[in-house]
Amino acid sequence: MSETLQTTDVAASDADLLAQTAMAVRTAGSALRERFGNVVRYQTREELMRALAVNDDTVLDVLRPRLTLLRPQARWVEDELAGGALPAGEWWVVDPAEGNVNHLHALPDWAVTATLVRDHQPVLTVVHLPLTGETYTALAGAGAHLDGRPLHVSDTADLGLGIVATSQARPDEDEKVVRRVGSSITEMLLDALVVRTSVPATLHLLNVAAGRIDAFWQFAGARADLLPGALLVTEAGGRISDAEGRPWTPASESFLAAAPGVHAEATATLSR
């Protein structure tokens, strides 16, 4: 078989895998939606962590066996808050309840995500929003879509006319990162039209991919937070880098996703 035919066969196989992954993620999302509605009360960090874990387990009990059946040889990233590069081979990077704390507080900003990484590169991703029923998908080299409709980043060419966003990577971040986040928001307030700040990161990145906002940045962060949106934005025509414009990897200390027309201005602002 020629190399061209082999490449075509792999692409077709991955497209089918994406469709099956989307079905699995939607099924798992339905289980989490059934738990949504009331504010979950907690008095201690231990009670909070238990409540978060119940949501995670609800999704994983449905999703993990389905994804394992799809790719039995793929390994599983156990810690959704972990960062850095993965070893070679295939890995499922899953956030069973992206925006879990929002779910506990009866806020609508949460999702279920699954991304397949192959030899250090994200191959496909699914982000499902159970409350709206929307499913965002991306396949490397084949574009990004919302329920089958192509996504495109914005054509904004002036940061001063742009809406930008950032997110808190995790609770209990070290003081150096916290202060860097604060100063970056101040700088963006001076240069951009509007600055949005909320969690989780993935939902902002969906908006960048869909052309609703023009840039998203974050300091620190986990693979599960950033890989789904990074693939979606890239496949929608956006640019991914660190905050200073250098190539981004999961080991980078910062992250920027932007429409091409504002990327250079955004890096200039964040580098001040």
Phi, psi and omega in degrees: 000137181287163179298323180297316179294322178297317179297317179298318179297319178296316180298317178296320179296318180292325177296318177293320178297321178299315180298318180290324176296318179299319178297318181295318181293320178296321178297316178294323179298326179297323179295322180286326178298325180295339180268358188268145171147317181254145175292128179271120183272139175213150184247343183225164176298324180296318178295321177299313182297323178295320180294319177298319182294325179297317177297314179303313183295325178302317180286314185295328178299331178269316191279318187300312180296327180290316179290324178296323178294323180292318182225080184301332183277346182286136176275171189236129175282114187282329185254108183291345179266001183285153176234188178088173183285148175266154173297167179299162182104191181259140181221137167271122174251110189237136167244103186294333177214077177291119189086032184305319182295329175295318177303315180297331182264014179060030173264148190277357188271081178205161186203172172241131184231150173214130180229134175260122178253130180235117180049053172080357183242133174293128184262317180208156178212150175227129173235118183245133177254098187298330183289327179260343184081004182283143176231119177261133180225153173213142176231128184307123179083358184235009175092173178242146186218153170243110182048042176090350180266133183299143176254145177220136176293167183289162176257018178301134182239010181222114181302329179295346176253007189257152170262128181234166185211156173216171185214154173279121185295317182196159173293160173061033176293154181289158190299324181300316179292318180301315180292326177293320176300312181299316180291326179293323177296317178301314181295319179292326176298331178283330190252329184263166179289311183218140177241126177253138177227119178191168173249152006263168181298319187302321182292326173296319182292327172301319181291326174295313181299326182274359179078014181277325172233165193257339180199151174223138175224158178204145174256137189065196180129163182251159177303315184295334177287322195251329184298316180301311181292327179298317179291318179300313182294316179301313182288343176269005176097009180271177179246138179242135176201183165276181187293343179257008175092004179275159180305136180267139169226165177300348177269356182292153181272354178211168186212138176220130172236127186209155168297144184305326184290342181241000186300312182297318178296320181295317179295323177297318179295315183286345180268355181290000000 
